[in-house]
Amino acid sequence: MRFAGLTTLAGALALAAVSAASAAPATASGSVALALAGVVAPYSPLPAAEKAAVAAFFNGDSHVAYAKKIIVTADKIVCRASNVDITSRSCQLTFGSHTRTVKGRQANEIFATEALAGVPSDGAAGTIFESLTKLSCTLDPKMIKENGGGGADCTLEPGN
């Protein structure tokens, strides 16, 4: 009987540790960070010149004329895909008080890139979802032009 109580307590502590670890800040760098910035930037409130520079970098052009650092942020991103209605996929991207919903291929690109960046997925009642908060990606055009693998770094918090 005493062991059952200790086992329950140990299980609860382990679950709490896993939950705390999954909510801990995470980082991405290099090609993964560029990909994350690349799929989020088109929906963000960035100026057009910065969106164009991010798109060019993500499209393989490291010789972009834009010289200042670019910061791509999102307060929250929640992506969902159904494992019942296999045609259903969507992402909600929140930038301050503005929320943008994307569906289909664009949502799938964001969903897959979150997974590439290490955002864990979860599921319930026929839905698989991934979410992150406090995304901040910094792109340094000068470093990207050097083609040394650097120039893109992101921080984020997995989960809601």
C-alpha positions as CSV (number, residue, x, y, z in Angstrom):
1,M,0.0,0.0,0.0
2,R,2.8,2.4,0.9
3,F,4.5,1.7,-2.5
4,A,1.4,2.5,-4.4
5,G,1.3,6.0,-2.8
6,L,5.0,6.6,-3.6
7,T,4.5,5.3,-7.2
8,T,1.5,7.7,-7.6
9,L,3.6,10.6,-6.2
10,A,6.6,9.7,-8.4
11,G,4.3,9.6,-11.5
12,A,2.8,12.9,-10.7
13,L,6.2,14.5,-10.2
14,A,7.5,13.0,-13.5
15,L,4.4,14.3,-15.3
16,A,5.0,17.8,-13.8
17,A,8.6,17.7,-14.9
18,V,7.7,16.8,-18.4
19,S,5.0,19.5,-18.5
20,A,7.5,22.1,-17.3
21,A,10.1,21.0,-19.8
22,S,7.7,21.2,-22.7
23,A,6.8,24.8,-21.7
24,A,10.5,25.8,-21.5
25,P,11.9,28.2,-24.1
26,A,13.4,26.6,-27.1
27,T,15.7,27.8,-29.8
28,A,16.3,27.1,-33.5
29,S,19.1,28.3,-35.7
30,G,20.5,28.1,-39.2
31,S,18.2,26.6,-41.9
32,V,15.5,25.7,-39.5
33,A,15.3,29.2,-38.1
34,L,15.2,30.6,-41.6
35,A,12.4,28.2,-42.5
36,L,10.4,29.2,-39.5
37,A,10.8,32.9,-40.2
38,G,10.1,32.2,-43.9
39,V,6.7,30.5,-43.3
40,V,5.5,33.1,-40.7
41,A,6.7,36.4,-42.3
42,P,4.1,36.5,-45.1
43,Y,1.3,36.8,-42.5
44,S,3.2,39.1,-40.1
45,P,2.9,42.9,-39.9
46,L,6.4,43.3,-41.2
47,P,7.1,46.1,-43.7
48,A,6.9,45.0,-47.4
49,A,10.7,45.4,-47.9
50,E,11.4,43.0,-45.0
51,K,8.8,40.5,-46.1
52,A,10.4,40.5,-49.6
53,A,13.9,40.0,-48.1
54,V,12.8,37.1,-45.9
55,A,11.0,35.5,-49.0
56,A,14.2,35.9,-51.1
57,F,16.4,34.3,-48.4
58,F,13.9,31.5,-47.9
59,N,13.8,31.0,-51.7
60,G,17.6,30.5,-51.8
61,D,18.8,34.0,-52.7
62,S,21.5,35.0,-50.2
63,H,22.4,38.2,-52.2
64,V,19.5,40.4,-51.0
65,A,20.1,44.1,-51.0
66,Y,18.4,44.6,-47.6
67,A,21.1,45.2,-45.0
68,K,19.4,45.7,-41.6
69,K,18.5,42.8,-39.3
70,I,15.0,41.5,-39.7
71,I,13.0,40.4,-36.7
72,V,10.0,38.1,-37.3
73,T,7.7,37.7,-34.3
74,A,4.4,36.0,-33.5
75,D,2.7,36.0,-30.1
76,K,1.0,32.7,-30.8
77,I,0.7,30.1,-33.5
78,V,-1.7,27.1,-33.2
79,C,-1.9,24.6,-36.0
80,R,-4.5,21.8,-36.3
81,A,-4.9,18.8,-38.6
82,S,-7.6,16.2,-38.5
83,N,-6.7,12.6,-38.6
84,V,-10.4,11.9,-39.4
85,D,-11.2,14.5,-42.0
86,I,-7.8,14.2,-43.7
87,T,-8.5,17.3,-45.8
88,S,-8.7,19.6,-42.8
89,R,-5.7,21.6,-41.7
90,S,-5.4,25.2,-40.4
91,C,-3.2,27.5,-38.4
92,Q,-4.1,30.6,-36.4
93,L,-1.3,33.1,-36.2
94,T,-1.6,35.9,-33.6
95,F,0.3,39.1,-33.9
96,G,-0.7,41.4,-31.0
97,S,-4.5,41.9,-31.3
98,H,-4.6,40.7,-34.9
99,T,-5.2,37.0,-35.7
100,R,-4.8,35.5,-39.2
101,T,-6.1,32.0,-40.1
102,V,-4.6,30.1,-42.9
103,K,-5.7,26.7,-44.3
104,G,-4.6,24.0,-46.7
105,R,-1.1,24.0,-48.1
106,Q,0.0,27.2,-46.3
107,A,-1.2,25.7,-43.0
108,N,0.6,22.5,-43.7
109,E,3.9,24.3,-44.4
110,I,3.7,26.1,-41.0
111,F,2.7,22.9,-39.2
112,A,5.6,20.9,-40.8
113,T,8.1,23.7,-40.1
114,E,7.0,23.9,-36.4
115,A,7.6,20.1,-36.2
116,L,11.1,20.6,-37.9
117,A,11.8,23.2,-35.2
118,G,11.0,20.7,-32.5
119,V,7.6,21.9,-31.4
120,P,5.9,18.8,-30.0
121,S,2.5,17.7,-31.3
122,D,-0.5,16.6,-29.3
123,G,-3.8,15.2,-30.1
124,A,-7.4,14.8,-28.9
125,A,-10.7,13.8,-30.4
126,G,-9.5,13.3,-34.0
127,T,-7.3,16.4,-34.1
128,I,-3.5,16.7,-34.0
129,F,-2.2,20.1,-33.1
130,E,1.0,22.0,-32.4
131,S,1.3,25.3,-30.8
132,L,3.9,27.8,-29.8
133,T,4.1,31.2,-28.2
134,K,6.6,34.1,-28.1
135,L,8.2,33.4,-31.4
136,S,11.0,35.7,-32.2
137,C,13.3,35.1,-35.2
138,T,16.2,37.4,-36.0
139,L,17.7,37.3,-39.5
140,D,21.1,39.0,-40.1
141,P,21.4,39.6,-43.9
142,K,25.2,40.2,-43.6
143,M,25.8,36.8,-41.9
144,I,23.4,35.0,-44.3
145,K,25.3,36.4,-47.3
146,E,28.5,34.8,-45.9
147,N,27.0,31.4,-46.5
148,G,28.5,30.0,-43.3
149,G,25.4,28.5,-41.9
150,G,24.6,31.4,-39.6
151,G,22.5,34.5,-39.6
152,A,19.1,33.1,-38.5
153,D,18.1,32.4,-34.9
154,C,14.7,31.9,-33.3
155,T,13.5,31.6,-29.7
156,L,10.0,30.3,-28.9
157,E,8.0,28.6,-26.2
158,P,6.3,25.3,-27.2
159,G,2.6,25.0,-26.1
160,N,-0.1,27.5,-25.3
